[in-house]
Amino acid sequence: MFADRVLKRLPLAPGDVVADVGCGEGLVGLAALERPGVHVLFADVSPLLVERARDAVRDRGALDRATFAVADAASLTPLADASVDAVVARAALAYVPDKVAAFAAVRRVLRPGGRLSIAEPIFRDTAFRLTAMRQALETLDPDLALLHRWHALALPDTLDGIRVHPLTNFDERGLLRFAIGAGFTDVQVRLHLEQVASVAVSWDAALATAMLPGAPTLGTALAECYTADERVRFEQRFRPLFERGGFPADVRAHAYLWAVSPATEVRSG
């Protein structure tokens, strides 16, 4: 789904080079390889994930149309200037603290007339809700405060934290500003909201669940951030909700951005 939406506005032709930035295991890049004659450069800051993407490409017999690079999205070193026709990303720039630098790096590696297409999760409103709930829950419902503590290990629950955390220091309007500030033209942003129902899972599966990539699993959080009494209270209150899918439905937000690198440099004055 994400890969299709990211790629649908890219008019790729045989011979075009697409950079999948923050490729992870290669979801978007693998979909791009399905376009005839397209070459994909898989780039990620994690050498392990780059190797997983390489394995996935090998399984599809497409290594002749792929290259791989360990690269930080904030700089995209060692990618050369004006070396790719399109840049795609899914949930990659959201994890970069300096998004101005990331958009500048993308602009640098794109050829004139090249296109950018990304999908990024938007967590800012969720973090604002966590911030509003934090103090009230301590007195209104101490058990819910325990659940809130696990959520706050994934997203900040203070205004200062929201301003500096990579996942919350932007929203869809921020992405628009970053792209325009980097010199892109024809910038469009579409916000996609989706209601996701709670799914019943076993308690063991719940303990192995993390709110977000890089955040601690519930089991790790309970072991490291809760007292023995709090762990008992947490399980008594929330295990039944996990096991019957009884949590309220969640609303997930993703911003899709499309933009063009100008064919000629725009000069002011």
Secondary structure as GFF3:
##gff-version 3
##sequence-region A 1 269
A	DSSP	alpha_helix	2	7	.	.	.	ID=ss1
A	DSSP	beta_strand	17	21	.	.	.	ID=ss2
A	DSSP	alpha_helix	27	32	.	.	.	ID=ss3
A	DSSP	beta_strand	39	44	.	.	.	ID=ss4
A	DSSP	alpha_helix	47	59	.	.	.	ID=ss5
A	DSSP	three_ten_helix	63	65	.	.	.	ID=ss6
A	DSSP	beta_strand	66	70	.	.	.	ID=ss7
A	DSSP	beta_strand	84	90	.	.	.	ID=ss8
A	DSSP	three_ten_helix	93	95	.	.	.	ID=ss9
A	DSSP	alpha_helix	99	109	.	.	.	ID=ss10
A	DSSP	beta_strand	110	121	.	.	.	ID=ss11
A	DSSP	alpha_helix	124	140	.	.	.	ID=ss12
A	DSSP	alpha_helix	142	152	.	.	.	ID=ss13
A	DSSP	alpha_helix	159	164	.	.	.	ID=ss14
A	DSSP	alpha_helix	172	181	.	.	.	ID=ss15
A	DSSP	beta_strand	185	196	.	.	.	ID=ss16
A	DSSP	alpha_helix	203	207	.	.	.	ID=ss17
A	DSSP	alpha_helix	218	225	.	.	.	ID=ss18
A	DSSP	alpha_helix	228	244	.	.	.	ID=ss19
A	DSSP	beta_strand	250	260	.	.	.	ID=ss20
###
